[in-house]
Amino acid sequence: MENLTTDLLVIGAGPGGYVAAIYAKRKGLDVVLVDREAIGGTCLNWGCIPTKALVRSAKFYNEILNSNDLGVEVNDAKIDLAKMIDRKDEITKKLVKGIEYLLDKHGVKVISGNASFKDSKTVEIKGETSYSVKAKDIIIATGSKPKHLPIEGIDLAITSKEILANKKLPKSLTIIGGGIIGMEFAFIYAQLGVSVNVVEFLPRILPGIDKELAMRLIPYAKKQGINIVTNAKVTKIKASKALKTVYYERKDKEETIASELVLEAVGRGPNVEELGLDNTDIDYDKKTGIKVNDSLETNIDDVFAIGDVNNLIQLAHAASHQAFIVVDNILGKNKTFSIQNIPSVIFTSPTIATVGITEEMAKAKELDYSVVKTPFSTNGKALILDAERGYIKLLKDNKTNHLIGAMILGEEAENLIATYTLAITNKLKPEEVYETVFAHPTIQELVHESALGLDKLAIHYIE
Ligand code: NAD
């Protein structure tokens, strides 16, 4: 076993860990980065990037099916799922190689192996070469893994990681869980012509998202052929010939759905088990992850936890943001993390994107607020893009006149949300947005128009 000492040890090379490693190295720290699987973590290898590659293929196929609307006739469009999967793998490979190159170029020492605490300040890494590492600071960024229901036959269901490798298009798919992962895969597979069912435990899909937005997605899901069953508690899965039958309880009755493939997407839990945390005094819980304060430090000085493993919010960009905060704090700053202005995007069709507070939250906080809804159909570029579906809901606080929340259902929502995030994070007022010039004809003009609408000045629609 080799002994190593370093300024900073980062455990986990996902969008939390690799960003922390590169940023810390660029700021002059000596950095060791360890991962037991792949550089890029879940996000690059089995999460955000691969799913969005499939979203692109599925959407493109759907556009071809509707190409007549744009005056283009295409006959015999066919799906080659294996090719889509290969393309997704190529994109992932390219991005992972890019990160590996950058880590190397910046002089981060990357070790492949399993890291486990021996005590609060010493970590052992077991790999081809084994190391005992002592570091002034340690960042735990080990991410999360799919949760599993403790029910009979759950092994018959596949995970979001496994479905990303599936090259054979099934005729039918049942998804357990109508959360973010469930709904994204529901749209991907439905757009590829698969008969999709979503079985959700709660009375509604997408529980973390503004209710109105989630409800407005349902007609689009139905039109796409997605069958959504809510208030349904899955109790078992059984195999019968080529099909798998999902049993669930709904209104005290047992109901079933049979399909070729079953996907389980019932949330993700923190990766804490193999970290040797019981050899330390680090405060953690197997279900809710490693506990951190506002500065993302654990109860042990100089040991931090970022990303899914601290369970504050399970989003790649939040993990990267937390990485910057922690490295800055290690270097003497006093930054804190707030989940308030973290944008969230769900790649359904149409796409959903949100930032800031929802109308439900504004009501619960008894805020004096104004809200305006701006339809995509009022925007020229939206019509050009054949994207008139959807709307933007924008909120301001009447006392401060600051923008406080934006919710979008519609095309380009993932890009539009960046402008709102900038405005809300910087506490802009509506007039500061509409006194900015937005290029024409663009979807971004909806941002301008929605800010005007909040002050009852909309030009292209009646508020
Ligand atoms: P989730 O928490 O979003 O949804 C899980 C769903 O499963 C919930 O709606 C829950 O009620 C339901 N469920 C739980 N038990 C059930 C049961 N017995 N029967 C039926 N339904 C049941 O979790 P997820 O969709 O697995 O995603 C995990 C995390 O990954 C999320 O926190 C999300 O933020 C993140 N993620 C983000 C993106 C993105 O930003 N685009 C994409 C994918 C995943």
Residues whose N, C-alpha, C, O or C-beta is under 5 A from the ligand:
A	BS01	NAD	I176 G177 G178 G179 I180 I181 G182 V199 E200 F201 L202 P207 A232 K233 V234 A265 V266 G267 R268 Q314 V345 I346 F347
